[in-house]
Amino acid sequence: MKKTLSFLLILLLIFSSVISYADTTVKMNQDSETFKYKISAESNEWKSFNSHDEMVQACRIPSNVVSKMTTEELVDAVLSYPLLYDVHFFNKTEDAIEQLKQNSDAFYELINRKDAARILLGSIKNAESSLQEKTIKLLLEEENLSKHIYNTDDVGILSSTATVYTPNGSAVSVIIYGEEYTQQEKDEFDNYTKAQYPKATFVSSSTTNYNCHSYAWYSSSTTNKYWMNNPSKYMTDGSYIEKSSPMSATHMYYSSGDHSAKIYDATSNVKGNATVISKWGPGPVMIHKASYSPYSSVNLSVWSRN
């Protein structure tokens, strides 16, 4: 009898904890349930985070909750994900989508639903902003979703190529996209970044003219018009030499995050603690701790002019 009562008590405690979690994450509307994250960029807890990993962990949804959500609820959860617009900070769409798969439990579950593409595509007509519309179209490029979608944009990206050179004269191919953002879209990207990363310092506005690699290795001027996908020659032709400490280096490369930065300040040998300045994809230029950005800081290397 005592064993039975103990077992029932354990079940009651587990059930109570699940209900408690659900009450704090799901807000009941008259017609449906809309997912709501427990934390947002406006909260004091969010502002206390010192790394991107802390942000991601705070937005996790337990598997027993996410698996029971309808596809409509999953779409709501994806579009309200506090770090959703980080997908625009990557040099390659496939890297952005892979990062979102790893970090957003709702998106990981959504892409395995048969009706996901249809419902996500249908949400475009109710997009709250041009930034959200662009984001939905980007998400639809995920391979499980894109096979159900033949065209998500009427206008393709127009670009041309050019060549720049490393200090030692090696040719590096770059792309000229030109400015693809309206002023409203720039403001939306800038405001999102400031809100979601309050411990980073905003330097200059979002633009599609240049990216992190071009900013760090070629030119940090706002008149830079080149987008660089591969900066490896700067680090392999002898132009720059790898250092063991950020205190003796000028550049940082995120080999796991496809990101480059210039070292702004370093007071220790710990690379992740160094303060850097970098361009976040087509987003703004930010001053930030190396581990406080959308990019994986697992494998960092630091460099200086040879």
Secondary structure, 3 states (H helix, E strand, C coil): CHHHHHHHHHHHHHHHHHHHHHHHHEEECCCCEEECCCCCCCCHHHHHCCCHHHHHHHCCCCHHHHCCCCHHHHHHHHHCCCCHHHHHHCCCHHHHHHHHHHHCHHHHHHCCCCCHHHHHHHHHHHCCCHHHHHHHHHHCCCHHHHCCCCCCCCCCCCCEEEEEECCCCCEEEEEECCCCCCHHHHHHHHHHHHHHCCCCEEEECCCCCCCHHHHHHHCCCCCCCCECCCCHHHHHCCCEEEECCHHHCCEEEECCCCEEEEEEECCCCCHHHCEEEEECCCCCEEEEECCCCCCCCCCEEEEEEC
